Amino acid sequence: MGQRTIALREDLYRRLRKEKGADESFSDVIQRLLESRQPSLLKSAGAWGPISEREYRRIRSRLDAIRHGGAVR
């Protein structure tokens, strides 16, 4: 397994050190934290399949109303 040296700000190093368990390496901590993150919304785009033009217009209308302070039913 290879190694890399990275530079961290002191405050970030302290935060990682607090997250680190007794039996964990810093690599383990970083991996655990990265894997526990919620997936981004973009990764979920299209997960529910295509929508109809009618449904798209309905969603778009609701979003526009929210953005412009209109009432949403």
C-alpha positions in Angstrom: 0.0 0.0 0.0 1.4 3.4 -1.0 1.6 6.5 1.2 0.9 10.2 0.5 1.8 13.2 2.6 -0.9 15.9 2.8 -0.9 19.2 4.5 -3.8 20.1 6.9 -4.6 23.3 8.7 -4.0 22.9 12.4 -7.8 23.2 13.2 -8.7 20.5 10.8 -6.0 18.2 12.2 -7.4 18.7 15.7 -10.9 17.8 14.4 -9.7 14.7 12.7 -7.7 13.7 15.8 -10.9 14.0 17.9 -12.8 11.8 15.4 -10.1 9.1 15.4 -10.8 6.0 17.5 -8.0 4.3 19.4 -7.7 1.5 16.8 -8.1 3.8 13.8 -5.5 5.3 11.5 -6.1 8.7 10.0 -6.8 7.0 6.7 -9.5 4.9 8.5 -11.0 8.1 9.9 -11.1 9.9 6.5 -12.5 6.8 4.8 -15.2 6.4 7.4 -16.2 10.0 7.2 -16.3 10.1 3.5 -18.4 6.9 3.3 -20.9 8.2 5.9 -21.7 11.3 3.9 -25.1 11.6 2.3 -25.0 11.2 -1.4 -25.3 14.4 -3.4 -28.6 15.2 -5.0 -27.0 15.1 -8.4 -26.1 11.5 -7.9 -29.8 10.8 -7.5 -30.9 12.7 -10.5 -33.1 10.5 -12.7 -33.4 7.7 -10.1 -37.2 7.8 -10.3 -37.3 7.5 -14.1 -38.7 9.8 -16.7 -41.7 12.1 -15.9 -44.4 13.2 -18.3 -44.5 16.7 -19.7 -47.6 17.4 -17.7 -45.9 16.4 -14.4 -42.8 18.4 -15.4 -45.0 21.6 -15.9 -46.7 21.0 -12.5 -43.4 20.6 -10.7 -42.0 23.7 -12.5 -45.0 25.7 -11.6 -44.7 24.8 -8.0 -41.0 25.7 -7.9 -41.6 29.0 -9.6 -44.3 29.8 -7.0 -42.0 29.0 -4.2 -39.2 31.1 -5.6 -41.4 34.1 -6.2 -43.3 33.8 -2.9 -46.6 32.7 -4.3 -48.9 30.3 -2.6 -48.4 26.6 -3.2 -51.3 24.2 -3.1 
